[in-house]
Amino acid sequence: MNDKNAVLRASRCVRGAMRILAIAAFGVSAAAAAGASAAAGASAATPPSELRLYVLDCGTISAMDPALFGLKPDEVKRKVTFVTPCYLIVHPKGTLIWDVGQVPDQDIPDDGTEVVQQDILKAKRRLAPQLAAIGYRPKDITYLAMSHYHADHTANANMFAGSTWIVQRAEYDIMFSDAQVGIRMPGTYKDLKTAKRITLNNADYDVFEDGRVVVKTAPGHTPGHQMLFLKLKNFGPLLLAGDLYHVPEERTLDRVPTFDFDAAMTRATRKQVDQFLEQTGATLWIQHDPPTYAPLKKAPQYYD
């Protein structure tokens, strides 16, 4: 499944449901300006003494066909709708933003009107003002890391081109490939091509060198898909799983989305993750799952 034809077949499957095509760039300068303007009044927050996690609202995704995720309607018994969170991790030594939304800030009006793009990607709130409300501007963010390149995770990436980008080599290569690649919006992250970055070769990375914020390699959904492990003092260990799973039934029934880059690789990663969860006792958050997201504390509240 690693050859070019496999990637193209996967792209066609997803395009029918998501209408997300490999399209040209968004207005990069406008996106950066929108972020800067929204956060102009913010001043950098005082670094906390303990690790903090803020959960941010980056939109929702309309109902999709369960078959895209290897499931039958009677196996989920509900509409397959998603939430799309973003996360800010604040460490005494710096900050990291994890996943950056599905609708660029520049396209979301000030009055809270819901914007719908690609027919199913919805958002009412800009990312930059949410950061400003807790004392951070895009320029205050030390590190940017995204679980993967799919369009519902990259919308505001250009806003953080001044941060250090943590990315797997395989992901970087496909993001900037000239090939036709589905679920990709290169314009939303084009400024990252020349940004300062830490490039990993299918490897984990201890961001602040104390074991509390670790980017973990998790290939399969995309070539360089990754997760984020946090060791919070009060909440305990937590794994933000990216799109390793989208709904709990993928996990309980051992189903893999039809558009994963490599299904066998996904299953191998999932086995390794199960072992990791057992070893660490970490809680797993399926990022897109509405029941997982609904009870969580949202910014300006935080987990520590």
Buried (B, 14 or more C-beta within 10 A) or exposed (E): BEEEEEBEBBBEBBBEBBEBBBEEBBBBEBBBBBBBEBBEEBEEBEEEEEBBBBBBBBBBBBEBEBBBBBBEEEBBEEEBBBBBBBBBBBBEBBBBBBBBBBBBBBBBEEEEEEBEBBEBBBBBBBBBBBBBBBBBBBEBBBBBBBBBBBBBBBBBBBBBBBBBBBBBEBBBEBBEBEEEBBBBBBBBBBBBEEBEBEBBEEEEBEBBEEEBBBBBBBBBBBBBBBBBBBBBEEBEBBBBBBBBBBBBBBBEEEBBBBBBBBBEBBBEBBEEBEEBBEEBEBBBBBBBBBEBBEEEEEBEEBBE
